[in-house]
Amino acid sequence: MAEQRQLEILKKGPEAWNEWRKQSGRVFVDLSGAELLGAGLRGADLYAANLHNAELRNADLSRAHLRNAELSGAHLSGAHLRNADLSRANLSGADLREADLHDGYLHGANLNGADLSKADLGGADLRGANLGGANLSGAVLWSANLQEARVTQTSFAAAHLGFTLLADVDLSGAKGLDTVTHDGPSTIGIDTIYRSGGNIPEVFLRGCGVPDDSITYAKSLAGNVIEFYSCFISYSRLDQEFAERLCADLQAEGLRCWYFPESAKWGETVWGEIDPGIKIYDKLIIICSQHSLVSGPVLREIERALQREDRERSNVLFPVRVDDYLLEQWQHPRKADVLSKVVEDFRGWDQGVKKYRSSFERLLDALRAENGASIQPA
């Protein structure tokens, strides 16, 4: 329970309170469970004060000194804490819904299990803060600093980020990152990628402004082997409809996939500028149709993929057929090499979902197989 004499002095206002603290020296401040609903405490010196379970809803604590304060279980919904010093304060389990913590100093604060839904944390310093299990749903984190913060089981559902610093933060256990609204770019440190094991939703990284090529390699940067860096579909523009469907379905399964039409401006000049040791793709799906197998760009991609297979001793080329041209009419020096590969049969892909899905699942299994292990043809 709050020490009654101290509570009476505090209710006289921050000036009287700060003067008393100056005179009283190091006396322990016990305001646990105090009723301070809507209190005007702007700039109050509450350093290391015990405010456990205190009623501080809608209180004005702007610029208050709450360093090392005990605020566990405190009721602070709607409180004004702008520019307040809450460094190393214990706010575990505190109710901070819709609180104004703009430009607040929460370095090393314990916010474990705190409810910060719809709180304004714009410009707040949360370096080293413990946000484990905290609820940041709908919170505004514009320009906030989350360096070294702990966010395991923290909910970011519908939170607003922009120009937020996420350095050396393990985001792998954070929840709702794929629902975050990005009001501007944010900074994601390489150390965050490492600490998170690359387990950060792509949509979150993209919203923060991380380039696609960096997103693609995020897991490999973390030291984890990924199934493949990227998968391209090479085809004639006349097979566009099938290519788009196949690409969309592969992406829906979590595969990094793009379609690479014959008209793409990736000619010899571009390829010549790229270090041959760099993998532009890890897997190449060739749509083997009457249209694609007479296309110069498609044929060049087949040749490059087969050469890589010889060098790397791994499966790179995944031909799929949508008609009989490959087997019956195609004449090419590399025909035997292509036929030696597993050719998934997508003939009739547009005539029924069951046939398409059966072929798709088999192709998906092949792409995901360890070391690109082949499957037997249908």
Order of alpha helices (4+ residues) and beta strands (2+ residues): alpha-alpha-beta-beta-beta-beta-beta-alpha-alpha-alpha-alpha-beta-alpha-beta-alpha-beta-alpha-beta-alpha-alpha-beta-alpha
